[in-house]
Amino acid sequence: MTQDAQTPRFSFSLNATDGRARTGVISTPRGDIRTPAFMPVGTAATVKAMMPESVRATGADILLGNTYHLMLRPTAERIARLGGLHKFMNWERPILTDSGGFQVMSLSDLRKLTEKGVTFRSHIDGSKHELTPERSMEIQKLLGSDIVMCFDECPALPADRDRIASSMRLSMRWAERSREAFGDRPGHALFGIQQGGLERDFREESAEALKKIGFDGYALGGLAVGEGQEAMFGCLDFAPDMLPTDKPRYLMGVGKPDDIVGAVKRGIDMMDCVLPSRSGRTGQAWTRRGQVNIKNARHADDPRPLDEHCSCPACSHYSRAYLHHVFRAQEMISGMLLTWHNLHYFQEIMQDMRDAIAGGTFAAWEAEFHAKRAMGDIDPL
């Protein structure tokens, strides 16, 4: 894609494909994002238990910030006064902000949905708020995020076809209003969000509506909301191909390592999930050989690392016995080390996939990935 030398713009270049898997680069004024990309979630302007420079050290090119949480506390207006979200949280690389729609549906009380938007009460203090496509765009502009998401409604699955259809069409009307309110902001991108549940015809209708409006990238929403992996993959077998090939495709809220690999295999370029950090805080580690529950007594005398092939600080400098001890003792370093390990492992998966796609060996890499996970954790001593 051409780029004006005077004004750094948002662009996406596809470097290689292997089957439906793709690898490329999203260019932004704040830096490049290598795809497929995994975005750690910094809900309240922090990736929990991590310093920003530590998140970067794991290989992350971009973080996700949360419109709903930041608008309630400390407020978007305050963040803007303090120089924007990048400065506020000490992360100078790209940030994607979600629209707030999903959290309104899942967290807030007494919400009321109309054509205009959603009114709801804060889950923090019960105060009343209104979120519309226009307000969502305003908040995300105040935050200064590089990639802005359209305001949409996401119904939980399973839902009947009428509910899915009306929700999707409302989201498409909101997408048009989001596009208009976003305006022309060189160097910043707006992504549309495909909805339609698991229904092929609704996904197609949604994709056509979004393409007609025109966006810098396209997300697949309404998945990973309780439908199960098989159903999600079934939808990903057709839904990504309905979206433009020359724009990034972002699968929202995914996921576990095998979800991520399956999504990339089906043409997804970007993902985000709280899983690596949330798991780290609850004593769960993700490794090449599957999940390890560090609270289990079997680790209490084990001098070996979590994963002998991992170069993260948790694996390089600490034993399973130590990690077990600090989790049991409720020491803060437990969540810090396990979160660092999990984020490192997730970014390692992304780099391995980028290399495999570029080398045309994705199928072989995927087979080895699943074979190692099937082995399960190393035997107890």
Secondary structure, 3 states (H helix, E strand, C coil): CCCCCCCCCCEEEEEEEECCEEEEEEEECCEEEEECEEEEEECCCCCCCCCHHHHHHCCCCCEEECHHHHHHCCCHHHHHHCCCHHHHHCCCCCEEECCCHHHHHHHCEEEEECCCCEEEECCCCCCEEEECHHHHHHHHHHHCCCEEECCCCCCCCCCCHHHHHHHHHHHHHHHHHHHHHHCCCCCCEEEEEECCCCCHHHHHHHHHHHHHHCCCEEEECCCCCCCCHHHHHHHHCCCHHHCCCCCCEEECCCCCHHHHHHHHHCCCCEEEECHHHHHHHCCEEEECCEEEECCCHHHCCCCCCCCCCCCCHHHHHCCHHHHHHHHHCCCHHHHHHHHHHHHHHHHHHHHHHHHHHHHCCHHHHHHHHHHHHHHCCCCCC
